[in-house]
Structure formats: structure tokens, C-alpha cells
Amino acid sequence: MKELATKGDLAVLKTEIKNDIDKLRLEIEKTKVELIKWNIGAIIAAAGFAVAIARLFFHT
């Protein structure tokens, strides 16, 4: 049996979908910020490690 949707049903569904998309966009933004923070931290750590190794082997 087929069910029909009213304009009101579709409006509610549209609102729910928009809210879900907004929530997903917010989560994506939070994830991007976390990734950027961790990448910057990893780059700084790698640079510090490289300097430590260079000083260890090329100490004058």
C-alpha cells in the first residue's frame, strides 16, 4: 500500500534534514580544527626531534 505525504509532512521532513545537515557541518568544522591542531603539533614535534638529532650528531 502506498502512503501519501502532505505538504506539511514534507515541510517537517525538510526542516529535519536541514537541522541534520547543520549538525553534520558543525561536526565537520570541529573535526577540521582538531586535525589542524594535531598536525601543527606533529610538525613542531618532528622539527624538535630533527634539531635534537642534528645537535647530537653535529655537535661542535
C-alpha positions in Angstrom: 0.0 0.0 0.0 1.4 3.4 -0.9 1.4 6.2 1.6 1.0 9.8 0.5 2.8 12.7 2.2 1.1 16.1 2.7 2.8 19.4 2.2 3.0 19.7 6.0 4.8 16.3 6.2 7.3 17.4 3.6 7.9 20.7 5.4 8.6 18.8 8.6 11.0 16.4 6.8 12.7 19.3 5.1 13.3 21.1 8.4 14.6 17.9 10.0 17.0 17.3 7.1 18.3 20.9 7.3 18.9 20.5 11.0 20.7 17.3 10.5 22.9 18.9 7.8 23.7 21.8 10.1 24.7 19.4 12.8 27.0 17.5 10.4 28.6 20.7 9.2 29.3 21.7 12.8 30.9 18.3 13.5 33.0 18.6 10.3 34.2 22.0 11.4 35.2 20.7 14.9 37.0 17.8 13.3 38.9 20.1 10.9 40.0 22.2 13.9 41.2 19.1 15.7 43.1 17.8 12.7 44.8 21.1 12.2 45.8 21.3 15.9 47.3 17.8 15.8 49.1 18.3 12.5 50.7 21.5 13.8 51.7 19.7 17.0 53.2 16.8 15.0 55.1 19.2 12.7 56.6 21.0 15.8 57.5 17.7 17.4 59.1 16.5 14.2 61.1 19.7 13.9 62.2 19.5 17.5 63.3 15.9 17.0 65.2 16.8 13.9 67.0 19.6 15.8 67.9 17.2 18.6 69.3 14.6 16.2 71.3 17.3 14.4 72.7 18.6 17.6 73.6 15.0 18.7 75.5 14.2 15.6 76.8 17.6 14.6 77.8 19.0 18.0 80.7 21.3 17.7 
